[in-house]
């Protein structure tokens, strides 16, 4: 870490030269949230550890949760991209809304599954929104057990670390 005059050690208030490795990369949940814990040296970090330990553990859990959520998002979007079942005719972003136009089928007609027509969505975030549209039940059915196993094992192993 490059010393920055405005960044002072959490413990001794000298210019900081290092960050807490456990907190680095934890996502912010609020815009005003600041949690970069910085230190002058290893001795300051060790002296501050009893006060910082609970916060650091929470930041590690936040990173695990965020990584897991990204993996699960990729899994469901990949599934939907390969087995897409809505006959869309046009996707457009207009007046702040993503509009998905589709050709309706008879309730008796069987839905066809096939690859998502990528040419319909010109931006990645639009494509992801179309793929995720109305898929709560599918996501729960496909990812429910995987989600539980992933997070239970990750958080259980993290709770053993002190």
MOHU-V456268 format. One record per residue. N is the residue number from 1. PHI is phi as a letter, one per 20 degrees, with the letter a starting at -180 (* if undefined). OMEGA is omega in whole degrees, -180 to 180 (999 if undefined). Layout:
# MOHU-V456268
n & phi & omega
N & PHI & OMEGA
N & PHI & OMEGA
This chain:
# MOHU-V456268
n & phi & omega
1 & * & 176
2 & f & 179
3 & f & 179
4 & c & -176
5 & g & -178
6 & e & -179
7 & d & -177
8 & d & 179
9 & g & 179
10 & f & -176
11 & e & -172
12 & d & 179
13 & m & 172
14 & e & 177
15 & g & -176
16 & f & 178
17 & c & -178
18 & b & 178
19 & d & 175
20 & f & -179
21 & f & 180
22 & f & -177
23 & e & -176
24 & g & 176
25 & n & 177
26 & f & -178
27 & f & 175
28 & e & 175
29 & d & 176
30 & c & -179
31 & f & -177
32 & e & -176
33 & f & 177
34 & c & -179
35 & b & 175
36 & f & 178
37 & e & -174
38 & c & -176
39 & c & 176
40 & f & 179
41 & b & -178
42 & f & 179
43 & f & 178
44 & f & 180
45 & f & 180
46 & f & 180
47 & f & -177
48 & e & -174
49 & g & -179
50 & g & 179
51 & e & -172
52 & e & -171
53 & g & -178
54 & f & 179
55 & f & -179
56 & f & 178
57 & f & 178
58 & f & 179
59 & f & 176
60 & f & 178
61 & f & 178
62 & f & 179
63 & f & 178
64 & f & 179
65 & f & -179
66 & f & 178
67 & f & 179
68 & f & 179
69 & f & 178
70 & f & 179
71 & f & 179
72 & f & 177
73 & f & 179
74 & f & -179
75 & f & -177
76 & f & 179
77 & f & 177
78 & f & 177
79 & g & -179
80 & f & -180
81 & f & -179
82 & e & -177
83 & d & -179
84 & e & -172
85 & c & 179
86 & d & -179
87 & e & -178
88 & e & -180
89 & d & -180
90 & a & 174
91 & c & 179
92 & b & 176
93 & d & -175
94 & b & 177
95 & l & 177
96 & n & -179
97 & c & 173
98 & e & -178
99 & d & 180
100 & d & 179
101 & e & -179
102 & c & 175
103 & e & -178
104 & f & 177
105 & d & 178
106 & f & 179
107 & f & 179
108 & e & -178
109 & f & 177
110 & f & 177
111 & f & 177
112 & e & 177
113 & d & 179
114 & a & -179
115 & f & 178
116 & f & 178
117 & f & -174
118 & g & -180
119 & f & -179
120 & f & -178
121 & d & -175
122 & e & 179
123 & c & -179
124 & g & -178
125 & f & 175
126 & f & 179
127 & f & 179
128 & f & 179
129 & f & 180
130 & f & 180
131 & f & -177
132 & e & -176
133 & g & 174
134 & m & -176
135 & d & -179
136 & g & -178
137 & f & 179
138 & f & 180
139 & f & 179
140 & f & -179
141 & f & -176
142 & e & -171
143 & d & -176
144 & g & -179
145 & f & 178
146 & f & 180
147 & f & 180
148 & f & -179
149 & f & -178
150 & f & -174
151 & f & 178
152 & f & -179
153 & f & -179
154 & f & -177
155 & f & 178
156 & f & -180
157 & f & 180
158 & f & -179
159 & f & 178
160 & f & -179
161 & f & 178
162 & c & 999
